Amino acid sequence: MLFISSICSSQVDEVLHAIYIEDFKTAEIKIEKMQSANTAELCILENYLHFTTTGTPLKKCSTIAKRDDVFYLLSELNTALHLFYGEGNGFKAYLKLKETLEFEKKELKSQFLEKLVLKEILLFFANNYSFAGSNSYEPFLKKYGNLAESTLEKGFYLVFKLRLQQRYSPKISNEVLNISSKAQTLLETHKLDKLYGRYLSYKAYNYTNNINIPDSSLYYSTKAISYLREKPGIHNKERLAAASLTAARALIDLKKPDSAIITIEKAPLHLVNGYLLENLLGFKYYFKWLAFEEKKQVDSVLKYKLLFYEHDYKLKIEENTKNIANFDEIYKTNELRKDNRNNLIIFLTVSILSLLFFILIYKNISKKRKIAEQERALEIQKKERILKDQELATIDAMISGQEKERQLLASDLHDSVGATLAAAKLQFHHLSKNRDKGPQTDELFEKTSKLLDDAYAEIRSMAHVKNSGVIAKNSLLPAVQKLAKNASGINGLLIEVEDFGLEERLENTLEISVFRIIQELVTNIIKHSGATLASIAINQYKDSLNIIVEDNGKGFKINSIHSKDGMGLYSLEKRVEHMEGSFEVDSSLGRGTTVIIDIPL
């Protein structure tokens, strides 16, 4: 191997060998010991290490003239890797990789460097989508297999063969299953952990895309993630992110869309960049589309469906633009010009047609998106109108309920207290005319005093029933218990209160609203039911409040709830609906009444 300047051949050999076997830490340490070496050559070496670990160059290096040494080969290799990982230009990268391999064979003639370049070519095919359906990788794979000597190299060969058969063969075959079995045996026997995670991710891919057994896919992708999580190198990072997305796809197939969405969000796509990231983003959008479709969330389905198509359209446009720009350069390549001229013409035609096709698709997607956005806006307006109508109806019902309560109070005052006070007034008037008539006067005083006591008792009783009150220092339960105690005894009625889970206070406005509803139901029982026994059950659960009010009264026909003589139940139902709760009434003549209320917390 030729070398120049202060970096000796053995130093370069050691660094490249460490990179080749993916011992990146050792390569980094050895490069650090070369800091006094030629800056341009050291930069090339550092960039190659950085490409293999991150997919990006570390710094911009000075261009070196063509010469017969390893640094020129690495410089050309870096250019090819930048074309692929950085620019996503598969065809230019492929041509540059082929040129680099030809340069090595012609000028350097090193079996190790040939294997190094072949490995980069096979990694290119393993991660590239531009050659789908092509068998262009086969001569490179065959050559690498012939040169493979160590157990690790044989492991590389089998893993590459498995991946490339997956990527470029339209259907799974017995040969692929046989390769998978051989690779597993070799990797497990020799404990080749640095390749085992990649192998598991490819196996998971088989179970998702070719064999369609989601349980096995989830098992192997989860296992791959555990192996790949701490492994350095851009290809291990890409496999880690891909295995996470494969696991998400398996979860979708297993009808677990929520777990799939979480897995997609946790997929470490930040570890990759450039061309590799763009490909994985497409899968991310597609799998989110499928997950939300499983959840029947139409808005999210539309969102990720559009993101997927727009992303795919962008990649296709970029790819076809690059293909057309590359045509002249490809045509000038002697081998392709002589042997594949017709293929190039077909390729160019297909590229242009594909470009037109995707332009039409994009216009169609844009049109559908505008229609969907218009429909969504109309739906929002419709929902807002319905909510506004419901709010107005609730307000009307509440006002109606308050007005009815006032009318009932006025009626009570007129029929009961008013009559008593009118009688007391007559007695007082009669007393004023007979104040000097001895015993008769005393009797009139006693009757008048009795009437005033009766009026006071009636007002006090009404106040207790109508306004027991949820005051700040007391919670809902004590207020309801007080209401039941004050109402018990009226018309021979006994009211019992049961509770469950009311250890903590509710929000104050909710307590007041619930109390007023229970108060109205108790008033209905007293006024209309003729019941002798009633019960109030209040149960607080984690996310709801349940209230059951029952009596053994005469009951009523359930269809009268919405009528004007429905005892105020309609206004109560609207109040509960305003709190996003449910209100159910069960009653029939002669069998009492049960009211069940559920209010979310």
C-alpha positions as CSV (number, residue, x, y, z in Angstrom):
1,M,0.0,0.0,0.0
2,L,1.4,3.4,-0.9
3,F,1.4,6.2,1.6
4,I,2.6,9.8,1.8
5,S,3.8,12.2,4.5
6,S,3.9,11.4,8.2
7,I,1.1,8.9,8.3
8,C,2.7,5.5,7.8
9,S,1.0,2.5,6.1
10,S,0.7,0.5,9.2
11,Q,-1.2,3.3,11.0
12,V,-3.6,3.7,8.1
13,D,-4.1,-0.1,7.9
14,E,-4.9,-0.2,11.6
15,V,-7.5,2.6,11.4
16,L,-9.2,1.2,8.2
17,H,-9.2,-2.4,9.6
18,A,-10.9,-1.1,12.8
19,I,-13.5,0.8,10.7
20,Y,-14.0,-2.3,8.5
21,I,-14.8,-4.6,11.4
22,E,-16.9,-1.8,12.9
23,D,-14.7,-1.2,16.0
24,F,-15.2,2.5,15.7
25,K,-13.9,3.3,19.2
26,T,-10.5,1.8,18.4
27,A,-10.4,3.7,15.1
28,E,-11.1,7.0,16.9
29,I,-8.4,6.4,19.4
30,K,-5.8,5.6,16.7
31,I,-6.8,8.7,14.7
32,E,-6.3,10.8,17.8
33,K,-2.7,9.6,18.0
34,M,-2.1,11.0,14.4
35,Q,-2.8,14.7,15.2
36,S,0.7,15.7,14.0
37,A,0.2,14.1,10.6
38,N,-0.5,15.7,7.3
39,T,-3.7,17.8,7.7
40,A,-5.3,17.0,4.4
41,E,-4.8,13.3,4.7
42,L,-5.8,13.2,8.3
43,C,-9.0,15.1,7.4
44,I,-9.8,12.4,4.8
45,L,-9.3,9.6,7.3
46,E,-11.4,11.4,9.9
47,N,-14.2,12.1,7.4
48,Y,-14.4,8.4,6.4
49,L,-14.7,7.4,10.1
50,H,-17.4,10.0,10.6
51,F,-19.4,8.9,7.5
52,T,-19.4,5.3,8.8
53,T,-20.6,6.4,12.3
54,T,-23.0,9.2,11.5
55,G,-23.6,9.3,7.7
56,T,-22.1,12.9,7.5
57,P,-18.6,14.3,7.0
58,L,-16.8,15.8,10.0
59,K,-15.3,18.7,8.2
60,K,-14.5,20.0,4.7
61,C,-11.2,18.6,3.4
62,S,-8.8,20.1,0.9
63,T,-9.1,18.4,-2.5
64,I,-6.1,16.2,-3.4
65,A,-5.0,15.5,-6.9
66,K,-5.4,12.0,-8.3
67,R,-2.6,9.7,-7.2
68,D,-1.9,6.1,-6.6
69,D,-2.4,5.8,-2.9
70,V,-5.0,5.0,-0.2
71,F,-5.9,8.6,0.5
72,Y,-7.1,9.3,-3.0
73,L,-9.2,6.1,-2.7
74,L,-10.7,7.3,0.6
75,S,-11.3,10.7,-0.8
76,E,-13.3,9.2,-3.7
77,L,-15.1,6.9,-1.2
78,N,-16.0,9.9,0.9
79,T,-17.4,11.6,-2.2
80,A,-19.6,8.6,-3.0
81,L,-20.9,8.4,0.6
82,H,-21.7,12.1,0.6
83,L,-23.6,11.7,-2.7
84,F,-25.6,8.9,-1.2
85,Y,-26.2,9.8,2.4
86,G,-26.1,13.6,2.1
87,E,-27.6,14.3,-1.3
88,G,-29.6,11.1,-1.8
89,N,-28.2,10.8,-5.4
90,G,-28.2,7.0,-5.8
91,F,-27.0,6.9,-9.4
92,K,-24.1,9.2,-9.0
93,A,-23.1,7.5,-5.8
94,Y,-23.3,4.1,-7.5
95,L,-21.1,5.3,-10.4
96,K,-18.6,6.8,-8.0
97,L,-18.4,3.6,-5.9
98,K,-17.8,1.6,-9.1
99,E,-15.1,4.0,-10.2
100,T,-13.5,3.7,-6.7
101,L,-13.5,-0.1,-7.0
102,E,-12.0,0.0,-10.5
103,F,-9.3,2.4,-9.2
104,E,-8.5,0.0,-6.4
105,K,-8.2,-3.0,-8.7
106,K,-6.1,-1.2,-11.3
107,E,-3.8,0.9,-9.1
108,L,-3.7,-0.4,-5.5
109,K,-4.5,-4.1,-6.0
110,S,-5.0,-4.7,-2.2
111,Q,-7.4,-7.5,-1.3
112,F,-8.2,-5.7,2.0
113,L,-9.1,-2.4,0.3
114,E,-11.1,-4.3,-2.3
115,K,-13.2,-5.9,0.5
116,L,-13.5,-2.5,2.2
117,V,-15.0,-0.9,-1.0
118,L,-17.1,-3.9,-1.7
119,K,-18.6,-3.7,1.8
120,E,-19.5,0.0,1.2
121,I,-21.1,-0.9,-2.1
122,L,-23.2,-3.6,-0.5
123,L,-24.2,-1.2,2.3
124,F,-25.3,1.2,-0.4
125,F,-27.5,-1.5,-2.0
126,A,-28.9,-2.5,1.5
127,N,-30.1,1.0,2.1
128,N,-31.0,2.3,-1.4
129,Y,-34.5,2.2,-3.0
130,S,-33.5,3.4,-6.5
131,F,-32.6,-0.1,-7.8
132,A,-35.8,-1.9,-6.7
133,G,-36.2,-5.1,-8.7
134,S,-32.6,-4.9,-10.0
135,N,-30.0,-7.6,-9.6
136,S,-27.1,-5.1,-10.0
137,Y,-25.8,-6.1,-6.5
138,E,-25.2,-9.7,-7.4
139,P,-21.6,-9.5,-8.8
140,F,-20.5,-7.4,-5.9
141,L,-22.0,-9.8,-3.3
142,K,-20.6,-12.8,-5.1
143,K,-17.1,-11.2,-5.2
144,Y,-17.3,-10.3,-1.5
145,G,-18.4,-13.8,-0.6
146,N,-15.4,-15.2,-2.5
147,L,-13.0,-12.9,-0.7
148,A,-14.5,-13.4,2.8
149,E,-12.0,-15.2,5.1
150,S,-12.8,-14.5,8.7
151,T,-15.9,-15.6,10.6
152,L,-17.0,-11.9,10.9
153,E,-16.6,-11.5,7.1
154,K,-18.7,-14.6,6.5
155,G,-21.3,-13.1,8.9
156,F,-21.3,-9.8,6.9
157,Y,-21.7,-11.8,3.7
158,L,-24.8,-13.8,5.0
159,V,-26.4,-10.7,6.5
160,F,-25.9,-8.8,3.3
161,K,-27.3,-11.7,1.2
162,L,-30.4,-11.9,3.4
163,R,-31.0,-8.1,3.2
164,L,-30.4,-7.8,-0.5
165,Q,-32.7,-10.8,-1.3
166,Q,-35.4,-9.1,0.8
167,R,-34.9,-5.8,-0.8
168,Y,-34.7,-6.8,-4.4
169,S,-36.7,-10.0,-4.7
170,P,-40.4,-9.4,-5.1
171,K,-41.4,-12.5,-3.1
172,I,-40.0,-14.4,-0.2
173,S,-38.4,-17.7,-1.2
174,N,-37.0,-20.8,0.4
175,E,-33.5,-19.5,-0.5
176,V,-34.1,-16.4,1.8
177,L,-35.4,-18.7,4.6
178,N,-32.3,-20.9,4.1
179,I,-30.0,-17.8,4.2
180,S,-31.7,-16.6,7.4
181,S,-31.2,-20.0,9.1
182,K,-27.5,-20.1,8.1
183,A,-26.9,-16.5,9.3
184,Q,-28.6,-17.2,12.6
185,T,-26.5,-20.3,13.2
186,L,-23.3,-18.5,12.4
187,L,-24.0,-15.3,14.4
188,E,-25.2,-17.2,17.5
189,T,-22.4,-19.9,17.4
190,H,-19.7,-17.2,17.2
191,K,-21.5,-14.6,19.3
192,L,-21.2,-11.9,16.6
193,D,-23.3,-9.4,18.5
194,K,-22.4,-6.5,16.3
195,L,-24.3,-8.1,13.4
196,Y,-27.0,-9.9,15.4
197,G,-29.1,-6.9,15.9
198,R,-29.1,-6.1,12.2
199,Y,-30.0,-9.7,11.4
200,L,-32.9,-9.6,13.9
201,S,-34.3,-6.4,12.3
202,Y,-34.2,-8.0,8.8
203,K,-35.9,-11.1,10.2
204,A,-38.7,-8.9,11.8
205,Y,-39.0,-7.2,8.4
206,N,-39.6,-10.7,6.8
207,Y,-42.4,-11.5,9.2
208,T,-44.1,-8.1,8.6
209,N,-43.8,-7.6,4.9
210,N,-43.4,-11.1,3.4
211,I,-44.8,-13.8,5.7
212,N,-47.3,-11.5,7.6
213,I,-47.0,-13.0,11.1
214,P,-47.3,-9.9,13.3
215,D,-46.6,-11.7,16.6
216,S,-43.3,-13.0,15.4
217,S,-42.5,-9.6,13.8
218,L,-43.1,-7.8,17.1
219,Y,-41.0,-10.4,19.0
220,Y,-37.9,-10.1,16.6
221,S,-38.2,-6.3,16.2
222,T,-38.3,-5.9,20.0
223,K,-35.3,-8.2,20.4
224,A,-33.5,-6.3,17.6
225,I,-34.0,-3.0,19.5
226,S,-32.4,-4.4,22.6
227,Y,-29.3,-5.5,20.7
228,L,-29.0,-2.3,18.6
229,R,-29.7,0.3,21.3
230,E,-26.0,0.7,22.3
231,K,-24.3,-0.3,19.0
232,P,-22.4,2.5,17.2
233,G,-22.3,3.0,13.4
234,I,-24.8,4.7,11.1
235,H,-26.2,1.4,9.8
236,N,-26.9,0.1,13.3
237,K,-28.6,3.4,14.1
238,E,-30.7,3.2,10.9
239,R,-31.7,-0.4,11.9
240,L,-32.6,0.7,15.4
241,A,-35.0,3.3,14.1
242,A,-36.3,0.9,11.4
243,A,-36.9,-1.9,14.0
244,S,-39.0,0.5,16.1
245,L,-41.2,1.3,13.1
246,T,-41.4,-2.4,12.2
247,A,-42.6,-3.1,15.8
248,A,-45.2,-0.3,15.4
249,R,-46.5,-1.9,12.2
250,A,-46.8,-5.3,14.0
251,L,-48.8,-3.6,16.7
252,I,-51.2,-2.1,14.2
253,D,-51.7,-5.6,12.6
254,L,-52.4,-6.9,16.2
255,K,-55.1,-4.2,16.6
256,K,-53.2,-2.2,19.2
257,P,-53.1,1.3,17.6
258,D,-52.5,3.2,20.8
259,S,-49.3,1.2,21.5
260,A,-48.3,1.6,17.9
261,I,-48.6,5.4,18.0
262,I,-46.5,5.5,21.2
263,T,-43.8,3.2,19.6
264,I,-43.7,5.4,16.5
265,E,-43.2,8.5,18.6
266,K,-40.4,6.8,20.5
267,A,-38.6,5.6,17.3
268,P,-35.1,7.3,17.4
269,L,-35.2,8.9,14.0
270,H,-33.0,11.7,15.4
271,L,-30.1,9.2,15.2
272,V,-30.1,9.3,11.4
273,N,-30.2,12.1,8.8
274,G,-30.2,12.8,5.1
275,Y,-31.4,10.1,2.7
276,L,-31.8,7.5,5.4
277,L,-34.0,9.8,7.5
278,E,-36.2,10.8,4.5
279,N,-37.0,7.1,3.8
280,L,-37.8,6.4,7.5
281,L,-40.1,9.5,7.7
282,G,-42.2,8.1,4.9
283,F,-42.8,4.9,7.0
284,K,-43.5,7.0,10.1
285,Y,-46.3,8.9,8.3
286,Y,-47.7,5.7,6.7
287,F,-47.8,3.8,9.9
288,K,-49.5,6.7,11.8
289,W,-52.1,6.8,9.0
290,L,-52.8,3.1,9.5
291,A,-52.9,3.4,13.3
292,F,-55.4,6.3,13.3
293,E,-57.4,4.5,10.7
294,E,-57.6,1.6,13.1
295,K,-58.8,4.1,15.8
296,K,-61.3,5.5,13.3
297,Q,-60.0,9.1,13.9
298,V,-60.8,10.6,10.6
299,D,-59.1,14.0,11.0
300,S,-55.8,12.3,12.0
301,V,-56.1,9.8,9.2
302,L,-56.5,12.6,6.7
303,K,-53.5,14.5,8.2
304,Y,-51.0,11.6,8.0
305,K,-52.4,10.4,4.7
306,L,-51.6,13.8,3.2
307,L,-48.2,14.0,4.9
308,F,-47.3,10.6,3.5
309,Y,-48.4,11.4,0.0
310,E,-46.7,14.8,0.0
311,H,-43.5,13.3,1.4
312,D,-43.6,10.5,-1.2
313,Y,-44.3,13.0,-3.9
314,K,-41.4,15.2,-2.8
315,L,-39.0,12.2,-2.8
316,K,-40.2,11.0,-6.3
317,I,-39.9,14.5,-7.7
318,E,-36.4,14.9,-6.3
319,E,-35.4,11.4,-7.5
320,N,-36.7,12.0,-11.0
321,T,-35.1,15.4,-11.2
322,K,-31.8,13.9,-10.3
323,N,-32.3,11.0,-12.7
324,I,-32.9,13.4,-15.6
325,A,-29.9,15.6,-14.5
326,N,-27.8,12.4,-14.3
327,F,-28.8,11.2,-17.8
328,D,-26.0,13.0,-19.6
329,E,-23.4,11.7,-17.1
330,I,-24.7,8.1,-17.3
331,Y,-24.8,8.3,-21.1
332,K,-21.2,9.3,-21.2
333,T,-20.2,6.2,-19.2
334,N,-18.7,3.9,-21.9
335,E,-20.1,0.6,-20.4
336,L,-23.6,1.9,-20.1
337,R,-23.5,3.7,-23.5
338,K,-22.5,0.6,-25.3
339,D,-24.6,-2.0,-23.6
340,N,-27.6,-0.2,-22.2
341,R,-28.4,2.6,-24.5
342,N,-32.0,1.4,-25.1
343,N,-32.4,0.9,-21.3
344,L,-31.3,4.4,-20.7
345,I,-33.9,5.8,-23.2
346,I,-36.6,3.6,-21.5
347,F,-35.3,4.8,-18.1
348,L,-35.5,8.5,-19.1
349,T,-39.0,8.0,-20.6
350,V,-40.2,6.3,-17.4
351,S,-38.7,9.0,-15.3
352,I,-40.5,11.8,-17.2
353,L,-43.8,9.9,-17.1
354,S,-43.4,9.2,-13.4
355,L,-42.7,12.9,-12.9
356,L,-45.9,13.8,-14.7
357,F,-47.8,11.1,-12.9
358,F,-46.8,12.4,-9.5
359,I,-47.5,15.9,-10.4
360,L,-51.1,14.8,-11.2
361,I,-51.3,12.9,-7.9
362,Y,-50.1,16.0,-6.0
363,K,-52.7,18.2,-7.7
364,N,-55.3,15.6,-6.8
365,I,-54.1,15.5,-3.2
366,S,-54.1,19.3,-3.0
367,K,-57.7,19.4,-4.3
368,K,-58.8,16.7,-1.9
369,R,-57.1,18.5,0.9
370,K,-59.0,21.8,0.1
371,I,-62.3,19.9,-0.1
372,A,-61.5,18.2,3.2
373,E,-60.6,21.5,4.9
374,Q,-63.9,23.1,3.6
375,E,-65.9,20.1,4.9
376,R,-64.1,20.3,8.2
377,A,-64.9,24.0,8.5
378,L,-68.5,23.4,7.7
379,E,-68.6,20.6,10.2
380,I,-67.1,22.9,12.9
381,Q,-69.7,25.6,12.1
382,K,-72.4,23.0,12.3
383,K,-71.1,21.7,15.7
384,E,-70.8,25.3,16.9
385,R,-74.4,26.0,15.9
386,I,-75.7,22.9,17.6
387,L,-73.7,23.7,20.8
388,K,-75.1,27.2,20.7
389,D,-78.6,26.0,20.2
390,Q,-78.1,23.5,23.1
391,E,-76.7,26.2,25.3
392,L,-79.7,28.5,24.6
393,A,-82.1,25.6,25.2
394,T,-80.3,24.9,28.5
395,I,-80.4,28.5,29.5
396,D,-84.1,28.6,28.6
397,A,-84.7,25.5,30.6
398,M,-82.8,26.9,33.6
399,I,-84.7,30.2,33.4
400,S,-88.0,28.2,33.1
401,G,-87.0,26.1,36.1
402,Q,-86.2,29.2,38.2
403,E,-89.5,30.8,37.1
404,K,-91.4,27.7,38.0
405,E,-89.6,27.5,41.4
406,R,-90.6,31.2,42.0
407,Q,-94.2,30.4,41.0
408,L,-94.3,27.4,43.4
409,L,-92.9,29.5,46.2
410,A,-95.5,32.2,45.4
411,S,-98.2,29.6,45.4
412,D,-97.0,28.2,48.7
413,L,-96.9,31.6,50.3
414,H,-100.3,32.5,48.9
415,D,-102.1,29.2,49.7
416,S,-100.5,28.4,53.1
417,V,-98.7,31.3,54.8
418,G,-100.9,33.9,53.0
419,A,-104.1,32.3,54.2
420,T,-102.8,32.0,57.8
421,L,-101.7,35.6,57.9
422,A,-105.1,36.7,56.4
423,A,-106.9,34.9,59.2
424,A,-104.5,36.5,61.8
425,K,-105.3,39.9,60.3
426,L,-109.0,39.3,60.7
427,Q,-108.5,38.2,64.2
428,F,-106.4,41.2,65.0
429,H,-109.0,43.5,63.4
430,H,-111.8,41.8,65.5
431,L,-109.6,42.2,68.6
432,S,-109.2,45.9,68.0
433,K,-112.9,46.4,68.1
434,N,-113.4,44.2,71.2
435,R,-110.4,45.2,73.3
436,D,-112.6,46.0,76.4
437,K,-114.6,42.8,76.5
438,G,-112.7,40.8,79.2
439,P,-112.6,37.0,78.6
440,Q,-113.5,37.4,74.9
441,T,-110.4,39.6,74.4
442,D,-108.1,37.0,76.0
443,E,-109.5,34.3,73.7
444,L,-108.9,36.6,70.7
445,F,-105.3,37.2,71.8
446,E,-104.7,33.4,72.1
447,K,-106.2,32.7,68.6
448,T,-104.2,35.5,67.0
449,S,-101.0,34.4,68.7
450,K,-101.7,30.8,67.5
451,L,-102.2,32.0,63.9
452,L,-98.9,34.0,64.0
453,D,-97.0,31.0,65.4
454,D,-98.5,28.8,62.6
455,A,-97.4,31.3,59.9
456,Y,-93.9,31.4,61.4
457,A,-93.7,27.6,61.4
458,E,-94.9,27.4,57.9
459,I,-92.4,29.9,56.6
460,R,-89.6,28.2,58.6
461,S,-90.6,24.8,57.2
462,M,-90.6,26.2,53.6
463,A,-87.3,27.8,54.1
464,H,-85.7,24.6,55.4
465,V,-87.0,22.6,52.5
466,K,-86.3,25.2,49.8
467,N,-83.0,26.6,51.1
468,S,-81.1,24.1,53.2
469,G,-78.0,25.5,51.5
470,V,-74.6,24.3,50.4
471,I,-72.5,26.8,52.4
472,A,-68.8,27.2,52.2
473,K,-67.9,25.4,55.4
474,N,-70.1,22.4,54.6
475,S,-69.9,20.1,51.6
476,L,-72.6,18.5,49.5
477,L,-73.3,15.5,51.8
478,P,-74.1,17.4,55.0
479,A,-76.3,19.8,53.0
480,V,-78.3,16.9,51.5
481,Q,-78.5,15.2,55.0
482,K,-79.9,18.4,56.4
483,L,-82.4,18.7,53.6
484,A,-83.6,15.1,54.2
485,K,-83.9,15.7,57.9
486,N,-85.9,18.9,57.4
487,A,-88.2,17.4,54.8
488,S,-88.8,14.2,56.8
489,G,-92.0,14.3,58.7
490,I,-93.8,16.5,56.2
491,N,-96.9,14.5,55.0
492,G,-95.6,11.5,56.9
493,L,-92.5,11.2,54.7
494,L,-89.2,9.7,55.8
495,I,-86.1,10.4,53.6
496,E,-82.9,8.3,54.0
497,V,-79.5,9.4,52.6
498,E,-76.8,6.9,51.5
499,D,-73.3,7.8,50.3
500,F,-70.1,6.3,48.9
501,G,-66.7,7.7,48.1
502,L,-67.4,11.3,49.1
503,E,-64.2,11.7,51.1
504,E,-63.2,15.0,49.3
505,R,-65.2,18.0,48.4
506,L,-66.3,18.7,44.8
507,E,-65.9,22.0,43.0
508,N,-68.2,24.5,44.8
509,T,-70.4,25.4,41.8
510,L,-70.9,21.7,41.0
511,E,-71.9,21.0,44.6
512,I,-74.5,23.9,44.5
513,S,-75.9,22.7,41.1
514,V,-76.2,19.1,42.3
515,F,-77.8,20.2,45.6
516,R,-80.4,22.3,43.8
517,I,-81.3,19.4,41.5
518,I,-81.7,17.1,44.6
519,Q,-83.7,19.8,46.3
520,E,-86.1,20.1,43.4
521,L,-86.5,16.3,43.3
522,V,-87.3,16.3,47.1
523,T,-89.9,19.1,46.5
524,N,-91.5,17.0,43.8
525,I,-91.7,14.0,46.1
526,I,-93.3,16.1,48.9
527,K,-95.8,17.8,46.5
528,H,-96.8,15.2,44.0
529,S,-95.8,11.6,45.0
530,G,-97.7,10.9,48.2
531,A,-94.8,8.8,49.2
532,T,-94.0,7.6,52.8
533,L,-90.5,6.6,52.1
534,A,-87.7,8.0,49.9
535,S,-84.0,7.6,49.5
536,I,-81.1,9.7,48.2
537,A,-77.9,7.8,47.2
538,I,-74.8,9.8,46.2
539,N,-71.8,7.8,44.9
540,Q,-68.6,9.4,43.9
541,Y,-66.3,7.4,41.6
542,K,-62.9,8.2,40.0
543,D,-64.4,10.1,37.0
544,S,-68.1,10.5,37.7
545,L,-70.7,11.4,40.3
546,N,-73.8,9.1,40.5
547,I,-77.1,10.2,42.2
548,I,-80.1,8.0,42.6
549,V,-83.4,9.5,44.1
550,E,-86.2,7.0,44.7
551,D,-89.6,7.1,46.3
552,N,-92.5,4.6,46.9
553,G,-95.2,7.1,45.8
554,K,-97.9,6.9,43.2
555,G,-95.6,7.3,40.2
556,F,-96.6,8.8,36.8
557,K,-96.6,8.1,33.1
558,I,-93.1,8.5,31.8
559,N,-94.1,10.2,28.6
560,S,-95.2,13.3,30.6
561,I,-91.6,14.3,31.4
562,H,-91.4,16.8,28.5
563,S,-94.9,18.2,29.0
564,K,-95.8,21.4,30.8
565,D,-97.1,19.4,33.8
566,G,-93.9,17.3,34.0
567,M,-93.1,18.4,37.5
568,G,-90.0,20.3,36.3
569,L,-88.2,17.2,35.3
570,Y,-87.5,18.5,31.8
571,S,-85.7,21.6,33.2
572,L,-83.7,19.3,35.5
573,E,-82.7,17.1,32.6
574,K,-81.5,20.2,30.7
575,R,-79.5,21.3,33.7
576,V,-77.8,17.9,33.9
577,E,-77.1,18.0,30.1
578,H,-75.5,21.4,30.6
579,M,-73.0,19.6,32.9
580,E,-72.4,17.0,30.2
581,G,-74.2,14.4,32.3
582,S,-77.1,11.9,31.8
583,F,-80.6,12.0,33.4
584,E,-82.8,9.0,33.4
585,V,-86.3,8.6,34.9
586,D,-88.0,5.3,35.6
587,S,-91.6,5.5,36.8
588,S,-95.0,3.9,36.4
589,L,-98.4,4.4,38.0
590,G,-98.6,2.8,41.5
591,R,-94.9,1.8,41.5
592,G,-93.0,4.9,42.6
593,T,-90.3,6.8,40.8
594,T,-86.5,6.4,40.4
595,V,-84.3,9.2,39.0
596,I,-80.7,8.3,38.0
597,I,-78.2,11.0,37.3
598,D,-74.6,10.6,36.2
599,I,-72.3,13.6,36.0
600,P,-68.7,13.4,34.7
601,L,-66.0,14.9,37.0
